[in-house]
Amino acid sequence: MYTITIASPQLVYATPATPKTIHVYCEMGLDGGGYTFLTPESVVKLHPSELSSMFADKASFLLRVRKTDGTQPYAVLKQLPQYANIPLTLGLTDYTGYNAPINTVSGLVGQQFLYFGFLSKRYATNNNVQGLQVNGFNNMFTNCDRNPNSHFTLFPNFPEATPSTYHAPGSFCDQIFSRLLPNPSGRVMPPQIFMFGETHWGGCGCYKQTNQISGILSLAIGFR
């Protein structure tokens, strides 16, 4: 299924049900390895059932951030301990059970996307403590109005459409990106793996997208 050498973490994943070839990047070191990062082109080529067959670990995602200084720090993202029994969700242009990404309702940016869901509306439509774990740190906020946003979304944005101007700054988002760690090897992924992204939390959490965060160019999120 995989073709890989230690010297080159890039690989080609050929989905067994179809003749097409999907180009991805595989992280074999951080957090025990095994994380797959899709290229923007793969988001368009894949069928949801094919993505589902690649997504087995519902407990963690691996965030990589492409910064203006050339570094690509990372964060292992998980549910907060009190929600650890709730599986993470990965959707291909699909957010069933979750709130819609902002950029899906503001033009062409959201024609195709990868949706990384944490708490579904079933759990997030509450005035309680919510959030996520970032590199072992419990990053939390209290949902003040039961608005059930709890996601990261990545957009290939092939039309080069102008993203939303919506913003809801908050320390919750700041803390997510302040908890990034440098990867010990300094190895960087190819820039074409990264995409425009948004993250939205609450109800009194925050909303940020990559063009609103100082020092950050784009995001990539791996799954396994």
Phi, psi and omega in degrees: 000322182245145171238118187206147171239157180299326184287338184225106182287354177288149178210171175242129179251116178262114182294134189291336186274348185221161180279353184287156179247133182250122179271128181221174172240135181246123177271115186256006183241303187299136178053037179087355177077184178090006181274134178256131175246123179277145170282160176305322180297326180293329178300326180278324186283325187290148169265147180308324180292328178290319176297318180300323181290342180266349188251098184251325183271104182269017186251344184206151168238158177242112179270129170241139184240125177269113186257162182292340179273004177093350179277163179224072180294167187228165171211134170275122183254130179220170171293153169300154182307323182288348178244017187299337180276357179265120183290145170291159182235142175233119182241143177258102186051043184207131178229034181308126179089354183236169174287148181291145171296146180301318185283359173277346182246013184234027177124206190279349181304320187267025179295320174226146180197163170251128184247120180251100187262143178253276178264124176289172179301330178303322184260333188270347179278064184210153172270074182216182180283130179224179179142211180202164176263130182238109183050043177085352179268129179278101182267113191231155170214163175258120180292116188270340185223016176066017177284115195269056175271134183197071187200161159247146174223136178247137184234124173298323178051053177299328178288357185055041181286151178287127182286172179301152174261003179295142174208147177216079184296152179188156182294337180301312178295319179302321182290328176303310186279342176281345181266006176296149179240147174287139175285133189304325183282339186077002181298139180243150176275158177300139183299335182288353175284333189276155183220165169296140183218160173226154172221138189219133185219119177078197356066067170069021168264271177180168167221129175218149170231162194300328180282002178250003185246118182300132176084000182243132180263316186193171185234157168219142180229124180260158180220166179212000000 
